[in-house]
Amino acid sequence: MTENFVGADLAQICNDAGYQCMMEKTKDIGLNGITKEILDSMKITKQNFISAIEQKKAKLKKENLKSTESNCDTDLSWNFNV
């Protein structure tokens, strides 16, 4: 599921999963309404991790497409007797 990810990718996935959990628990009260009880009830779920991994894969795919596009725009006319 995380093949070809490096350590920084995995760290970002963990951060994103935690952020998703926090946003789910605080969506109705906002960040200023967080109590100790709410903090204690926060548990990062497998679904939070799956969602974070899917988002990371989509972002990497988009970045790879942009990289490929920019490589295709390179002027190669110097290779030919034009």
C-alpha positions in Angstrom: 0.0 0.0 0.0 2.9 2.4 0.7 5.5 0.9 -1.7 7.8 3.5 -3.2 7.1 5.9 -0.4 10.1 7.3 1.5 10.3 8.2 5.2 9.1 11.7 4.7 6.0 10.4 2.8 5.2 8.1 5.7 5.6 10.9 8.2 3.3 13.1 6.2 0.7 10.3 6.0 0.8 10.0 9.8 0.4 13.8 10.3 -2.5 13.8 7.8 -4.3 10.9 9.4 -4.0 12.7 12.8 -5.3 15.9 11.3 -8.2 14.2 9.7 -9.1 12.7 13.1 -8.9 16.0 14.8 -11.1 17.7 12.1 -13.7 15.0 12.4 -13.9 15.4 16.2 -14.0 19.2 16.1 -16.0 20.0 13.0 -19.1 21.1 15.0 -17.3 22.9 17.8 -14.3 24.4 16.2 -10.7 24.3 17.5 -11.4 26.7 20.4 -14.0 24.4 21.9 -11.7 21.4 22.4 -11.9 20.0 25.9 -9.8 17.4 27.6 -12.6 14.9 27.1 -12.6 15.5 23.4 -8.8 15.1 23.2 -9.0 11.9 25.2 -11.7 10.5 22.8 -9.6 11.2 19.7 -8.4 7.9 18.2 -6.8 7.8 14.8 -8.5 5.0 12.8 -7.4 2.7 10.0 -9.7 4.7 7.7 -7.9 7.9 8.6 -4.6 6.2 7.4 -6.2 4.8 4.3 -7.6 8.2 3.3 -4.3 9.9 4.0 -2.5 7.3 1.8 -4.9 7.7 -1.0 -4.5 11.5 -0.9 -0.7 11.1 -0.9 -0.8 8.7 -3.9 -3.1 11.1 -5.8 -0.7 14.0 -5.1 2.4 12.0 -6.1 0.6 11.0 -9.4 -0.2 14.6 -10.1 3.4 15.7 -9.4 4.7 12.9 -11.7 2.4 14.0 -14.5 3.6 17.6 -14.2 7.2 16.4 -14.2 6.6 14.4 -17.3 4.9 17.3 -19.0 7.8 19.6 -18.3 10.3 17.1 -19.5 8.4 16.8 -22.8 8.6 20.6 -23.3 12.3 20.5 -23.5 13.7 21.9 -26.7 15.6 19.1 -28.5 16.3 20.9 -31.7 20.0 21.0 -30.9 20.0 17.2 -31.5 19.0 17.7 -35.1 20.4 19.6 -38.0 17.6 22.1 -38.1 
